[in-house]
Amino acid sequence: MLIDSHCHLDRIDLAPYEGSFANFMLAVADNQIEHLLSISIDLESYPTMLSLVSDYSQISVTVGVHPNEHNGKEPTVEELVALAQAEKVIGIGETGLDYFRNEGELDWQHKRFRNHIETAKILKKPLIIHTREAKEDTLRILREENAGEVGGIIHCFTEDWAFAKDALDLGFYISFSGIVTFNSAKEIKEVAKKIPYDRFLIETDSPYLAPVPHRGKPNYPLYVRYVADCIADLRGTTFRDIAEQSNKNFRTLFTM
């Protein structure tokens, strides 16, 4: 059985499932996906996401505002704490820094990140961290805010081993997405080989970043098996071994 530790269920294309989320969830069960963590991107769509998954015990959610979101409501600590009272909420984010899609004065992004960390510490829930071309500032803010008190996940890992070691030292897990299956992802593959056995997770980030052999097409949580297969090959072990260990790691990190 597999766990997809990061997906956006309110954004996936349900056309292959006759537009039915219930049909999609039947396919999830048929493909031995044990649990899904649906990640919040903004406060405006959060209620819809929560409603969509409310009837499914095998789905948990997070609450947060992505660093690339510009047009929605800016989250306060108080608002995040209130929204996170929903029973299904097990983490805070996704949050972090993104200098690839954002330019100019970025104090607003740093403040948003710090607000999420403060929220996570108040609630004692893990953080879901997005970082792109901002690794130094991401680590600096995590240290300054004592984010290691709650830990969390560096999701969709795209950095090097030096960054991974620093994140591990702060108490964070490293989550590999479909990017690890790309031929060009040589540095990420090396990290996947070295990561401690009790500190990695697997994810899809669906509907984005579909793994090989579906690269360039819509992504689905069902494809998390390709990530597990790839990491098993890289580490010289079995699919079952990676599936079981990533599940154990997920359940160690999160309280459900």
C-alpha positions, -999 to +999 in steps of 0.1 A: +000+000+000+012+035-009+008+070+005+009+101-017+023+127+008+015+157-015-013+162-040-039+188-049-071+168-051-093+198-058-073+205-090-070+171-107-088+164-140-117+141-133-126+136-170-111+101-171-134+092-142-166+105-157-162+137-138-168+119-105-146+122-075-162+090-061-151+071-092-116+085-089-114+073-053-125+038-064-095+038-087-073+050-058-084+020-038-079-004-067-044+009-071-036+002-034-032+039-024-037+038+013-037+075+021-036+109+004-025+143+018-043+170-001-024+203+001-039+238+004-027+265-020-049+295-010-076+304+015-103+309-012-102+273-024-096+257+009-133+253+019-141+236-014-112+212-010-122+204+025-158+197+014-146+176-016-127+152+007-149+153+038-164+118+033-131+100+029-112+088+059-082+080+038-077+117+029-061+143+052-055+179+043-033+209+051-041+246+054-019+274+040-011+298+012+015+290-015+043+315-019+033+320-055-002+331-047-007+369-052-044+375-057-061+360-027-063+368+009-031+372+029-032+348+058-028+359+094-016+336+121-050+339+137-069+329+105-046+299+098-050+287+134-088+289+131-089+271+098-066+244+110-091+233+137-109+211+111-104+175+120-088+165+087-060+191+090-027+174+099-001+200+085+005+236+077+013+248+042+023+246+016+045+275+025+080+287+018+099+308-007+099+309-045+124+333-062+118+317-096+083+331-101+087+362-079+110+392-083+117+425-067+109+432-030+100+400-013+095+409+023+058+400+019+068+364+010+092+362+040+064+375+064+039+349+050+065+321+055+071+332+091+034+334+098+030+298+087+059+287+109+044+305+139+010+288+132+027+254+130+044+259+163+012+270+180-006+240+167+023+216+169+017+204+133+044+198+107+051+222+079+049+216+042+078+235+026+081+247-010+115+262-020+126+272-054+158+291-061+157+303-025+175+276-005+197+299+016+168+321+027+146+291+032+171+275+056+179+308+073+142+316+081+136+280+093+165+284+117+155+319+128+120+308+135+130+275+153+109+255+128+127+224+139+103+224+169+077+210+146+097+198+116+079+188+084+086+181+048+108+197+021+084+187-006+091+180-043+128+180-035+150+196-062+181+207-044+215+191-037+228+169-009+242+198+011+208+214+013+193+180+022+217+175+050+209+210+064+172+202+062+176+169+079+196+185+107+166+208+112+143+178+117+127+178+082+119+149+059+127+149+022+099+141-002+106+130-038+082+137-066+080+125-102+110+147-109+132+120-095+122+098-125+135+123-151+167+114-168+180+149-162+175+148-125+210+133-117+216+154-085+182+145-071+188+108-078+220+110-059+201+125-029+175+097-032+203+072-029+219+088+002+188+099+022+185+082+056+160+054+054+138+069+081+136+104+066+122+101+031+086+104+017+071+100-018+046+122-035+031+131-069+023+169-065-005+160-088-019+173-111+016+187-118+049+171-126+038+136-138+066+110-136+080+090-164+063+074-184+036+100-181+058+131-182+041+161-198+006+147-191-018+154-162-006+138-131-026+116-106-020+101-072-021+067-088+013+075-103+031+076-070+040+040-077+065+052-104+083+073-078+085+044-055+098+022-083+125+047-092+137+051-057+138+013-052+159+010-083+183+037-072+187+022-037+189-014-049+159-026-030+123-036-037+091-016-045+075-031-014+104-021+008+102+016-004+064+016-001+064+002+034+092+025+047+077+057+032+044+048+048+061+043+082+079+076+078+046+094+070+028+080+100+058+089+122+057+125+111+020+131+111-007+126+138-039+113+122 
